[in-house]
Each structure stands twice: as structure tokens, then as C-alpha cells.
Amino acid sequence: MAERRQLPPQIRRVELARRAGSKPVVRYQLTVDTGIVDGKRKQLRRRYRTEKEARAALVEIQGQVMRAAMFSRQRSRWSGRVPTGSGLATRSDPPRPQAMNTCCSRCAANSAQLNDQVVDMSAGQVLDGEVAGSLERPGGRPRKAWSARSCNYMLGALSQVLAQLAAEGRLARNVAELVDRVPGKARKFETFTAEQVRTVLGGIANDRNQHTWHLALAGLRRGEIAGLRWDDIDLSRRTVRIGKTRVDVGGRALDQDDPKTASAGRVLPIPEALLSELTAAKARQAAERLALGEAYAGMGYVVCNEAGEPYHPSTLSTMWQAAIKDLDVPQVRLHDARHTCATLMHLQGVPIALVAAWLGHADVSFTLRTYVHAQPEALELAARSFAPPTSSTRD
């Protein structure tokens, strides 16, 4: 007689209660760990008529768990407020305040629904592109349908939060990873041509903050412009050290001493035109300090108002739109001045690696993909390359 195989630890032979005189009813109970939810181990428990069925189910379920396709039947509630702030902030590499605020605000935007929405960990279906488009603003006011970019941004923010909760053992799985991103058109950026840049520079010649727009057209980020100090500029050596930033975090201006990324911190030579503007701006601010006396703030910002107080980053965007409003140029965003810088450098033959270094990018391909755009004049030049060679060329 063949020796009976020992049962795996996950399978237990169970004799069910029976009436006197009846044959015993035997079942094989399977108990399998399926993950951790809210810090507690969760198990799947089922009974089968035969040992063979129980063994086959054990193999199948363990395979599903290994493939992260089997989740706990426990239904967990997720709040967009608490873990967003506490989970991400306590990481060994916490996000920068601006990124943290963006993540929190994106998640808070749909907290009214997600706070009460039950997350079915077994199905792995929590979010849908329609959810993002049907959210309401505080007070019950309807929100217009989100664009594909906004939906995907929100899903990315939620994925960061849920990934942290999963790492802490508070969720079995980051279910946001299972949601397909919403397809949409690539965002189209508009830049100035070289002639339009000259138009802008002529149009802002009498603007008190003209040096601000020169910095923007030189490729600096808005936060870098707003956070730039005179201590970072050496007019004699003609260099500018970029590192400090001033960013918008939930409507509040926040100064940061560290750059956006490691590659964002850089020292650049100051072009001749920009050098003249910065020299004039420093003299202008010195005269304003003398006129106001003790009332002058004197905080050392390169870009500031007449009292020496730094501008809110969002104010710079508004001032830029006002500066170019009456000019015969495309009404582009302030950040598009940075795109203009990258595009014109590229069209003038500057190697893309140097363009990336100038902008403070670590990834050259990102610079080429995101910041360098073809302009109509450049496309016309490319079209001329198809012209047949002249007779002298053939000779």
C-alpha cells in the first residue's frame, strides 16, 4: 500500500459535525496568506471536498499571490488627507514641499469621493478616468471635466501615496498602478522666434522689471528667477550661481536654499545683454533704497518691488502677461520663455548636451523631447535642403 503523503501546513483535514450513525463528512480546509492590510496579516480560507482539489487550489492561489494578482478580501478605506501628508513626508527621501503640496492637492481634490469609496483589494479596481472628470469643488460646485494630462497627473500623485501605504503594510497593493492612463494629445508649446524676441526686448525697454524678463529669456525657471539673490551674482566675473528658489506652495511663497534637482544647481556665464540689465537693475534698486531709507526691505533679492520685497512667483507670471500684452508676439506663458531659450540655442547649433547643462537638466533626451521645438523659419530652412543642386555644384 502506497504511503500517504503528508499534508502541506496550509491544508488541514476537517471532520464536519454529523448525526449519530451517519458516515463522517471530511473536508480539506485551505488557509493561505494573501498579504498585509492595515498592519495585519490577511488570509484566504476555503474548504474542498477532496485533498486533490485542496492541493491544486493551493498551487494556483500561491501562484496568483506571487504574481500580485491575489489580494485580500478585506475592504480598506483610504483617506486622501492623512497618509498623503504623513506617509510621503516620513520617507527617507521626502518630496520637496512644492511636489508634496501638488500631490496633496491632487489627492484632496477627489477626497470627497475617495474618502468614502470602498477600495476593493480583491478586484484591484479603485479609480477610473470618469472619476477624475466628475469631481466637485468644495461647496458642491461642479468641476469641469479634467483634461487627460490632469487625470494622469492625479493618478500619478495617487500612485505615490498608495505606493507608500503599501510599503508601510497599510494596503495590500498599490491599485493605482492597475489603472490605465487616459490617452490624450501631447501638450503643444509655443515659443518666440529670434525676431519676436527682439520685439519683446524692445517692448520691455521701459519696464522697471525688464531684467526679470531677460532672465526668463535666458532660460531660468520661474522659481529660480524669484529666488535669485544678489549674492549669487558676480558682476565682475560675469557669473550667476543658480540654486536658491522661491516657489508657490499652496498659494504661499516658499524660499528654498536647495535647487529643484542636483543638476539644477549650476553656475552660468552672464551674456553681455543680461549683464547690462543686471547692472542697471542693481543701480535702480540702490536708488530706491536711498529714497525709502529705513522703510526699504533690503532682502537681497534680484527681482523685487520698489520696497525691496520679493514677488510671489505667481505674480511674476501675471506681470509677464501684462508686459507682452500689447506686443505683436504670441501671448505665451512665462515658462515658454525658457522653451524659447532652449529652441533658439538649438537652432543656432549649440550642442544639445550644452543646452541641457544650461537649463539644468540631467537628461539630455528630456531636453530634446520637451524643450526644443521646431519653428516655421527652421522648417522652411529644412525644406530648402530638398532643392536640386545647381549646375556649379554638379560640376
BAGULO-748361 format. One record per atom (N, C-alpha, C): residue in one letter; x, y, z. Coordinates in steps of 0.02 Angstrom, whole numbers, plus 50000, padded with zeros to 5 digits. Layout:
<sites>
AXYZ ...
</sites>
This chain:
<sites>
M500434994050000 M500005000050000 M500445006250000 A500315010949956 A500725016949950 A500655021250012 E501225024050033 E501215028250093 E500855034850079 R500435036750127 R500035042850118 R500495048950124 R500415053650077 R500815059750079 R500595064250136 Q501085067350167 Q500925072050221 Q500615078350193 L500105080950227 L499765086950203 L500215093050213 P500195097850166 P500565104150175 P500285107850236 P500685112150265 P500435115750325 P499835120150312 Q499725122050247 Q499145126250231 Q498495122350227 I498535115650225 I497935111450217 I497835107350281 R497215107350305 R497045103650365 R496425099350353 R496465093050373 R495895088450366 R495395089950421 V494765091050400 V494245092950448 V493665088050442 E493435085550500 E492845081350502 E492255085650525 L491755086150483 L491185090350498 L490725086750547 A490345090550585 A489865087750632 A489355083550595 R489165077950623 R488695073350590 R488225070250641 R487675067750615 R487205064450659 R487445057450676 A487225054950733 A487435048250755 A487235043050703 G487705038750688 G487565033350641 G487715034850569 S487805041150552 S487945042950482 S488695042650469 K488875042150407 K489575041850388 K489905048650400 P490545048750420 P490895055050432 P490985059050367 V490905065650374 V490995070050316 V491665073550325 V492105072450276 V492785075150280 V492875080750228 R493155086150250 R493335091650205 R494065093450217 Y494355096750166 Y495055098950171 Y495065106550169 Q495245109350226 Q495235116650234 Q495905119650214 L495875124450169 L496475127850144 L496515134850174 T497075136550204 T497195143150232 T497835145950204 V497785151550166 V498365154350131 V498435161750149 D499055163950164 D499185171050174 D499145174750108 T498785180350108 T498705184250046 T498975191350050 G499285193150106 G499565199750111 G499435202950178 I499615209350184 I499535213050246 I499115219250232 V498605220150271 V498165226050265 V498105229250333 D498235235850336 D498205239550400 D498655236350452 G499225233750430 G499715230950476 G499545224050501 K499005221050476 K498805214350499 K498845209350441 R499055203350459 R499095198050408 R498385195850389 K498265195150325 K497625192950300 K497695186150266 Q497175182050275 Q497195175250249 Q496565173750209 L496655169250162 L496085166650123 L495945159550149 R495325158150166 R495145151550194 R494575148550154 R494695142450129 R494185138850090 R494205131450107 R493645128150093 R493615120950104 R493465117350039 Y493765111350031 Y493685107449970 Y493485100349989 R493145097049942 R492885090349956 R493455085249959 T493965086149917 T494495081249914 T495175084449927 E495645080349947 E496325082749958 E496635085149893 K496475081749839 K496745083649773 K496525090649754 E495885092149765 E495635098849749 E495975104149792 A496085102549855 A496405107349900 A497135108649879 R497485103349862 R498175104149840 R498215108249775 A497775106949728 A497775110649665 A497615118049678 A497145119349723 A496965126349739 A497555129849773 L497925126249815 L498495129249849 L499025131549799 V499165127249751 V499655129049700 V499415135049659 E498785135149640 E498515140549599 E498515147149637 I498285147049700 I498245153249739 I498935155949756 Q499395151549773 Q500075153849787 Q500385157049724 G500235154249666 G500485157249604 G500185164149592 Q499535164749608 Q499215171249600 Q499505176449648 V499635174349709 V499925178949758 V500625181149735 M501015176549709 M501675178249685 M501655183149627 R501135182649587 R501055187249530 R500685193549551 A500575194449614 A500225200349641 A499535201149612 A499215195449596 A498545195749567 A498015193649618 M498245191249675 M497765189149726 M497825193749785 F497295197049803 F497305201749858 F496815199649913 S496895202549969 S496455201150025 S495735203150009 R495275199250036 R494565200950028 R494365206650075 Q494845208350119 Q494695213950164 Q494615220350124 R494095223950138 R493975230350104 R494265235850149 S494695239950119 S495035245250157 S494795252050133 R494735256650180 R494565263450162 R495195267650160 W495235271950111 W495825276150103 W495625283450106 S495955287450147 S495825294650153 S496385298350119 G496205303050075 G496715306950040 G497075311950083 R496845312850146 R497155318150187 R497725315450229 V497595310350270 V498095308350320 V498715305150290 P498655299650251 P499265296550226 P499645300750177 T499305305150141 T499655309350093 T500185313450128 G500015316550184 G500495320650219 G500985316650260 S500735311550297 S501165308050343 S501585302850308 G501285299250260 G501655293750229 G502245296250188 L502125301150144 L502655303450100 L503175307450138 A502955311250187 A503415315750222 A503915311850264 T503745305750285 T504185301950327 T504645297350289 R504635297650223 R505095293550184 R505805295850195 S506285291350179 S506985293250185 S507175298550135 D506805298950079 D506915304150029 D506255307850017 P506025311750066 P505375315050059 P505365319750001 P504785320549968 P504735325149911 P504845332349934 R505035336649887 R505095343749901 R504405346549918 P504375351949958 P503725354649979 P503255355949921 Q503515358549865 Q503075360149809 Q502775353749780 A503195348449773 A502935342149748 A502455339049797 M502605339549861 M502165336849912 M501485340349910 N501485346949904 N500865350649901 N500455348849840 T500805348149783 T500455346249722 T500125339449730 C500495334749759 C500225328149770 C499625328349817 C499685332149872 C499145332649920 C498525335949889 S498635341249851 S498065344849822 S497715340549770 R498095336849731 R497785332449681 R497365327049715 C497645324249769 C497275319049804 C496685321949842 A496775327849871 A496235330949908 A495655332749862 A495815334049798 A495295335949751 A494765330649744 N494965324349751 N494465319149746 N494355315649813 S494535318949868 S494435315949933 S493695315049949 A493275319549923 A492555319049939 A492275312349918 Q492545309549863 Q492305303049841 Q492745297449866 L493405298349864 L493845292949883 L493845291649957 N493705296749998 N493675295650070 N493125290750089 D492585290750051 D492015286450065 D491975280550017 Q492425280349969 Q492395274949920 Q492755268849947 V492445263149943 V492755257049968 V493235254349915 V493845252949938 V494355250449892 V494325242849893 D494115239849840 D494065232649835 D494735229749816 M495105227249865 M495785224949852 M495785218549811 S495245214649814 S495235208349776 S495165209749702 A494765214649684 A494665216249614 A495205220849588 G495495224849632 G496015229349610 G495765235149569 Q495125236649574 Q494835242049535 Q494605247549582 V494955253149582 V494815258549629 V494645264849593 L495005266249539 L494955272549505 L494745271549433 D494495276749403 D494305276549333 D494375283549306 G494515284149241 G494585290749213 G493965294949222 E493375291749226 E492755295449235 E492705298449305 V493035295349355 V493015297949423 V493325304849424 A493915305449392 A494265311849393 A493865317349359 G493485315549308 G493105320549272 G492455322549305 S492235318849355 S491595320349386 S491655323249456 L492265325349475 L492365327949542 L492025334649551 E491895336349614 E491585342749630 E492065346949670 R492025353449661 R492415358049702 R492085358549771 P492475360949821 P492165362049887 P491555366449881 G491025364549917 G490415368349915 G489915365549866 G490105359949833 G489635356749788 G489625359449718 R490045364349703 R490055367049635 R490345361949587 P490055361049530 P490325356049482 P490995358249455 R491425353449444 R492075354649414 R492055352549341 K492325356649299 K492335354749228 K492765348549219 A492615344749167 A492975338549154 A493715339849148 W494115335649181 W494835336449179 W495115334249111 S495655337349093 S496005335249032 S496365328649046 A496585325348992 A496955319149000 A497575320249043 R497905325949032 R498525327449070 R498365328049144 S497825331449162 S497645332249232 S497445325649264 C497075321549227 C496885314949253 C497505310749267 N497955310649220 N498565306549228 N499005309249283 Y499015315949291 Y499395318849346 Y499105316649413 M498445316749417 M498105314749478 M498245307349493 L498215303149442 L498345296049451 L499065294949474 G499525298849446 G500225298249467 G500315300249540 A499965305549561 A500015307649631 A499715302349677 L499145299649658 L498835294349698 L499285288149702 S499615286749647 S500055280949646 S500625281649696 Q500885287849702 Q501415289049752 Q501155287849822 V500555290149836 V500275289349903 V500145281949918 L499815278549872 L499645271549883 L500255267149886 A500775268849847 A501395265049850 A501715265549919 Q501675271549949 Q501945272350017 Q501545268350068 L500875268450061 L500455264650106 L500575257150099 A500685254850038 A500835247850027 A501495245950059 A501995250450052 A502655249250082 A502605248950158 E502145252750187 E502055252650260 E501625246950283 G501355242950237 G500935237450256 G500215239350271 R500025245450253 R499345247750267 R498855246150210 L499125244350152 L498725241950096 L499075235850067 A498675231550037 A498965225550007 A499305226949941 R499075232049906 R499345233249839 R499205240449818 N499665243249780 N499555249849751 N499095248949690 V498445249449701 V497975248049647 V497975253449594 A498255259349608 A498285264649558 A498715262549499 E499175257749511 E499595255349456 E499195251449405 L498605249049425 L498205244949379 L497765249149334 V497735255649347 V497285259949308 V497645262449246 D497335261349188 D497625263849126 D497605271449124 R498155274349103 R498165281649096 R497715283849039 V497455289849045 V496985292448995 V497375294848934 P497215292148876 P497565294548816 P497365301648799 G497825305448774 G497685312348756 G498225315048710 K498105320948685 K498575324148640 K499165326848680 A499745326548650 A500335329348681 A500265336948686 R500495339648741 R500425346848751 R500875350548702 K500605355448669 K500985359248620 K501225365748650 F501875366848647 F502175372848673 F502295377748616 E502225384248632 E502345389448582 E502935393548605 T503385395048560 T503975398848576 T504045404948531 F504455409648552 F504605415448511 F505135413648459 T505105416848402 T505645416648354 T506165421848376 A506745421748343 A507265426648359 A507005433748348 E506625434748295 E506355441348281 E505855443548335 Q505445438848357 Q504955440348409 Q505295441848476 V505855438548489 V506235440148550 V506475447348548 R506715449448489 R506935456448483 R506345461248493 T505755459148470 T505155463348480 T505005463848555 V505045458448590 V504915458448662 V505415462748698 L506055461948682 L506565465848716 L506475473248704 G506255475048644 G506115482148630 G505505484548667 G505005480248674 G504385482148707 G504445482848782 I504935479648813 I505005479948886 I505575484748906 A505815488648858 A506395492948872 A506265497848929 N505635499948939 N505475504748992 N505145501349053 D505155494749053 D504865491049109 D505355490949167 R505135492749227 R505585492649284 R505865485649296 N505485480449279 N505705473549291 N505965470349227 Q506245474349183 Q506475471549120 Q507025466349130 H507425467049182 H507945462049194 H507645455249211 T507035455249239 T506685449049254 T506535445149191 W506305448749140 W506125445449077 W506755443349038 H507295446949047 H507925444749018 H508155438149049 L508065437549114 L508235431349149 L507805425549123 A507155426949112 A506705421749087 A506905419549018 L507075424348974 L507275422648906 L507975419548904 A508335420148960 A508985416848965 A508915409648989 G508295407449000 G508175400449015 G508075398649087 L508025403549132 L507935401949203 L507205400249217 R507105395649264 R506435393949286 R506135399649326 R505485399749331 R505155405049369 R505385405049442 G505425399149472 G505655398849542 G506375401049550 E506785399749500 E507485402049502 E507535409549497 I507115412549456 I507105419849448 I506875423049513 A506325420449541 A506035423349601 A506505422649661 G506905417349662 G507335416149720 G508045418549713 L508215421449656 L508905423649643 L509085429449689 R509685429149720 R509935434549764 R510535437849731 W510665443949752 W511255447449726 W511895443949748 D511875440449803 D512455436649825 D512635431049775 D512155429149734 D512265423849685 D512565426449620 I512615432949614 I512845436049552 I513505439549562 D513995437949520 D514645441249522 D514705445249457 L514555451749461 L514565455849401 L515275456649374 S515775456649416 S516465457449393 S516705451349354 R516525445549380 R516715439349345 R516195437049295 R515625440549294 R515095439149246 R514825432049252 T514665430149313 T514375423549325 T513765424149370 V513315419349363 V512725418949406 V512675411849432 R512605411249497 R512535404649529 R511795403349542 I511535398049513 I510825396449518 I510745390549565 G510355391549617 G510245386249666 G509635387749709 K509605393649738 K509035395449779 K508415396449735 T507855394549762 T507225395349725 T506685398149771 R506185401049741 R505595403649777 R504985401049739 V504615396649771 V504085393049736 V503405394149769 D502895392549731 D502205393049754 D501995386449784 V501865386249849 V501645380149883 V500965381449913 G500445379249879 G499775380249904 G499575387549909 G499835391749864 G499675398849865 G500145402949907 R500605399649943 R501075403149986 R501775402749955 A502125408349954 A502805408549927 A503275405449978 L503675400749955 L504145397249999 L504845397549970 D505315399850010 D506015400249989 D506365393650004 Q506745391249956 Q507125385049964 Q507845386349946 D508295384149989 D509005385249978 D509315380149931 D508975374549921 D509235369349877 D508895369649810 P509235367949756 P508935368149689 P508415362749681 K508035363249627 K507505358549612 K507775351449607 T508335350549573 T508675344149568 T509425345349574 A509805339949579 A510535340649585 A510825344249525 S510565342749466 S510825345849405 S510575353049396 A510035354949433 A509775361649426 A510245366849456 G510635364949506 G511135369449533 G511715370249485 R511845376349463 R512345377249412 R512605384449414 V513185385549385 V513475392149379 V513535393649305 L513225399249283 L513205400949212 L513565407449199 P513895408049142 P514175414549122 P513595419149102 I513665425549117 I513135430349103 I513245433349034 P512765432548988 P512825435748922 P512865443348928 E513135446448877 E513265453648878 E512625457748891 A512085456048854 A511455459848861 A511175459048931 L511205452948958 L510945451749025 L511375455349077 L512025455449066 L512485458849113 L512295466249119 S512155469449062 S511955476549063 S511315477549101 E510825473049092 E510185473649126 E510255472649201 L510665467949221 L510765466649293 L511125472449326 T511615475249291 T511975481049318 T511505486949328 A511075488149277 A510595493549283 A510085492249338 A509875486049346 A509385484349398 A509675485449468 K510305483649476 K510615484649541 K510675492049558 A510845496149510 A510875503349521 A510185506149535 R509675503649500 R508995505949510 R508755504349581 Q508915498349604 Q508715496349671 Q509085500349724 A509705502049711 A510085506149758 A509765513049765 A509535515849710 A509195522449713 A508535521949751 E508175516249742 E507545515249778 E507665514449853 R508195511049870 R508375510249941 R508525517049972 L508895521249935 L509065527849960 L508445532149970 A507965531449924 A507355535449928 A506905533349986 L506865526950000 L506425524450053 L506755524450121 G507405524050123 G507765523950187 G507615517650226 E507425518350290 E507315512650333 E506705508550312 A506275511350273 A505675507650251 A505835502550198 Y506435502950170 Y506625498250117 Y506795491550149 A506515486150121 A506605479450150 A507325477050144 G507625478050086 G508315476050076 G508455468750091 M508085464350062 M508155457150075 M508635453650026 G508905457549980 G509415454849936 G509165451149874 Y508525451649860 Y508265448349801 Y508425452349738 V508595448849684 V508725452149620 V508085454749590 V507545450949598 V506895452849572 V506445454649632 C506265460949638 C505875463249695 C505495469549676 N505045471749720 N504665477849706 N505065483949729 E504755489749725 E505095495949741 E505295496449815 A504995492349857 A505155492349928 A505665486849946 G505925483449895 G506425478249908 G506125471649929 E505475470849922 E505145464549942 E505085459949882 P505215453549892 P505175448749835 P504465447749812 Y504385446349748 Y503735444949720 Y503525437749734 H502875436749739 H502615429949739 H502735427049669 P502935420749664 P503075417749597 P502495418549549 S501885417749573 S501305418449528 S501225425549503 T501445430349544 T501415437349523 T501855438549462 L502425435149460 L502865435849402 L502525433649338 S502145428249342 S501785425949282 S501275431149260 T500925434149307 T500435439349290 T500775445449260 M501335447549289 M501705453349264 M501975452149194 W502185445949180 W502435444149114 W501885444949061 Q501295442449077 Q500745443049030 Q500585450349016 A500625454549068 A500485461649059 A501035464849017 A501655462549025 A502225465548989 A502185464348914 I501925458548893 I501915456948821 I501225457748791 K500735459948831 K500045460148808 K499945464248744 D500265470048740 D500155474548684 D500685473748629 L501095468648634 L501615467548584 L501365462748530 D501625463548471 D501415459348414 D501805452748416 V501695448948469 V502025442448477 V501515437648506 P501625431148500 P501175426248531 P501145427448607 Q500555426848635 Q500465427948707 Q500615421448744 V501255420048750 V501475413648780 V501555414448855 R501615408748889 R501715408848961 R502435410948978 L502535412649041 L503205414449064 L503675408549055 H503445402549069 H503885396649062 H504065395348990 D503655397748943 D503815396848873 D504415401048851 A504585406148891 A505205409848877 A505805405148886 R505755400648933 R506275395648943 R506315390848884 H505725388848859 H505715384748799 H506015388448739 T505885394948736 T506165399048682 T506925398948685 C507195399648744 C507925399548752 C508215393048726 A507925387448746 A508185380948725 A508125380048650 T507565382148621 T507455381348549 T507945385548509 L508035391748527 L508485396148490 L509215393948497 M509405391648555 M510085388948563 M510195382948517 H509695378648515 H509745372648472 H509785374548398 L509365379348378 L509355381348307 L510005385048287 Q510345387848337 Q510975391248322 Q511565386448324 G511415380048332 G511945375048327 G512285373248393 V512015375548449 V512315373748514 V512175366348526 P512685362348543 P512575355248556 P512045354148610 I511625349148600 I511065348048645 I511305346648716 A511905343748723 A512165342448791 A512295349048827 L512525354048791 L512645360548821 L511985364148836 V511495363248793 V510835366148806 V510545363148870 A510615356648879 A510365353348940 A510735355949001 A511395356748996 A511785359249052 A511585366349069 W511455370449018 W511255377349030 W510575377749066 L510115373449047 L509445373349077 L509435369849145 G509965366049159 G509985362349223 G509635355749220 H509685352349162 H509385345749154 H509925340349159 A509745334749191 A510215329149194 A510125324549134 D509525324549105 D509365320049049 D509335324048984 V509815322848941 V509845326448877 V509235324848834 S509015318548836 S508435316648795 S507805320348817 F507755321748883 F507175325648907 F507195332748879 T507795335648876 T507865342348848 T507645342448775 L507875337548738 L507715337248666 L506985335948655 R506695331748697 R505995329748688 R505515335048712 T505695338748763 T505225343348796 T505355350648781 Y505975352648774 Y506135359748772 Y506365362248704 V506485357948659 V506715360148593 V506145359248543 H505925364748512 H505355364548467 H505545367348399 A505245364448348 A505355366948280 A504945373248269 Q505235378148235 Q504895384448219 Q504785384848144 P504295388548120 P504155388948048 P504765390748007 E505155395648031 E505755397647993 E506245391847987 A506315388048041 A506775382348039 A506525377047992 L505865376047989 L505585371047943 L505675373247871 E505625379747858 E505745382247790 E506465381047770 L506925381947816 L507625380547802 L507725373247786 A507385368947823 A507435361747810 A507155360047742 A506615363547721 A506315362147656 A506785363947599 R507195369147610 R507665371147557 R508195365847544 S508295361447592 S508805356247583 S508605351247529 F507945351247509 F507715346647458 F507815349647387 A508035355947384 A508125359147318 A508665355447279 P508575354547212 P509085351147171 P509725355147170 P510295351947165 P510935355547163 P510995359847100 T511345365447105 T511455369847047 T511975366647000 S512025369646940 S512495366946891 S513205367346916 S513375372746951 S514055373346977 S514205367947028 T513685366147067 T513775360847117 T513885354147083 R513505352947026 R513595346646991 R514295346246960 D514545351946938 D515205351846908 D515735350546961 
</sites>
